[in-house]
Amino acid sequence: MSFRNGLASLLRPEDSVLVLIDHQPYQLANLNSHDPHMVVNNSTALAKAAKAFGVPTILTSVIADRGGLIFPQITDVFPGQEVIDRTFINTWQDQKVVNAVKATGRKQLIIAGLWTEVCVAMPAIQARGEGWDVTVVTDASGGTSVEAHEVAIQRMIAAGVNMVTWLAVASEWQRDWARTEHAAELAQLLVQHSAGSGIAFLWEQQLLNTPVPRAAR
């Protein structure tokens, strides 16, 4: 196995394509590796980051008429976009999804979904074996148990898949605060979805805009 390292291994928005898999009510109902509220928050933040940085995003569900529609928090980020509904458990065996990814011309494949041990691990391992540069966003994914999620991560790492969190993805896409074209959008994402970090940012802005009291004469 070749280890991922060096500057060229970091994620770049111009080379990235995001696939969000099965963020649906049925899967969320049996999510036990994470707080469900956090998975909805983090997957939404990831979707918003992809849109802000111009990263093509493919949305896919499995048998939505029974498992439910993709969370509206995600689909609202991409109004009018088709959600590819599958019968394959393994997204990477669905040719429509694979064709949509290939059509972007991107090589850094980023995946998040429910559940980690099934609908994330299968496509990640297969795509990695086919030569794709694969990254899984662990906190925008989740499994049926803590063990299931963690074992899936270990299995994917052994297959050469990269692991990150949503904020790490957004930070690698930003890379340099001198790149101001998306800095304001990223700051807004922090405020909306990064809890303590977002509140700290707002506090910093408050302090910067608070006049310093004059010393008594």
NORVEN-V441626 format. One line per field, one symbol per residue. phi: phi as a letter, one per 40 degrees, with the letter a starting at -180 (. if undefined). Layout:
phi=???
This chain:
phi=.cccagdccccbccbcbbbbbfcbdccccbcbcbcddcccdccccccccccccgcdbbbabbfccbcgcddcdccccbdgcccccbbcccdccccccdccccccgcbccbbaibcdcbcccdccccccccgccbbbcccbbabcadccccccccccdccgccbabcccdcccccgacccccbccccccccccbbfdccccccccccccbcdcdcccc
